Amino acid sequence: MERFKGSLASYGLTLLMPAFFDALGVEGTLRVERAAVRRQFFLRDGYLVGESSSDPREHLGQVLARLRILDASRAAMAFEASEAARVPLGAFLVERGLVERTRLIEAMEHKAREALFDCYGWQSGEVEFIPGRPAALQGQGQAVALPRLGLRELHRDARTRLREWSVFWTLFAGPDTTFAARREFLVETAAAEEEQLLRLAEQGRTLGELLAASNEGAVHAARWVLRLYRRGALSPCKAPVVSADAGLAELLAQARRLVEAGRYEEAVAVAAQALERAPIPEAHALYREAEVRLTVALAEEVLALDGRLSFEPLPRPLPPSLTADDLYLHAKLRNSRSVREVLRNAAMGELAAYRALRRLMATGVARVRTEQESRASSGPARTNPYGLPVVVG
């Protein structure tokens, strides 16, 4: 591909990205810039092979701290020490045994994906493609490399994320939105993230402040806010007026029929669709009922997996069927003793998390150990998911 430069207002990543994975042998740097933030994505043969950002919040040390892989103070000290030693931070952390290589790569992948996904939402700024081998990848030396991430799969996940944000901002007027908290509508004891959001809402904090409160990023906070809204536990103080609508009445009737028929998964989806119009009490009630019954229906199968999951090395390149959310769940599950707790506390929702787990199992990345294997196992399975050695200092 030839060198290209344009405005994001005319050439957004949704439009441009297919050219990079449809063409053969494309290699170069995709630079995306808005105001003071400049991000660079290094591309090769349909894969993202490197990423950098000028945003201090996206520094590797900050990402490790947000993901709770490394304490913030230790991350800061490690950065200073790596600078003094003139060793890339990632390599320094692995060599000193401060972070396992697998966890470091997990953070690097998360950082690259989230940076790219965020750029898909930019409607102003500049975009430029510079063909040729990226200078930043030459002579990497000791640096820990980012594994190849398929551009086609990243594009798919980025478009899904855009649709998710579109629904979110259709429901809520903007970042200045405030909420009334109604704890009586929680279907069970609040998760820690839910408790934090409810407490902030009770203090009169804005939606923008709620989204900034999550250590794991705005998208995870938005998912928790949306789940609480659908249950009726968070309601916008200035909600839209509900007008008489035959389509809305039919959605509510359909949700009722689905609950009565025991088709709870479909009932949840239909009730959520009704709640995209406005916070309607009956729709909230139907959503809560369907969610509770669905959770009960899944409980037995989920509990049967506790202590029996084993994780295999992630193949490279990754299976196309796995999404960014699947990989995020994989990282959570492989370091947890309780499948039930991970699924229950997943920002994406228990049903979505269960589907993600099923995709992991379908690709063989996660499997159920036999009873004999489970008896022989002591503690949670901690197989190296990347098939890479862990260097201990």
Secondary structure by P-SEA (a helix, b strand, c coil): ccbbbbbcccccccccaaaaaaccccbbbbbbbcccbbbbbbbccccccccccccccccaaaaaaaaccccaaaaaaaaaaaaaacccaaaaaaaaccccaaaaaaaaaaaaaaaaaaaaaccbbbbbbbbcccccccccccccccccccaaaaaaaaaaaaaaaaaaaaacccccbbbbbbcccccccccaaaaaaaaaaaacccaaaaaacccccaaaaaaaaaaaaaaccccccccccccccaaaaaaaaaaaaaaaacaaaaaaaaaaaaacccccaaaaaaaaaaaaaaaaaaaaaaaaaccccccccccccccccccaaaaaaaaaaaacccaaaaaaaccccaaaaaaaaaaaaaaccbbbbcaaaaaacccccccccccbbbbcc
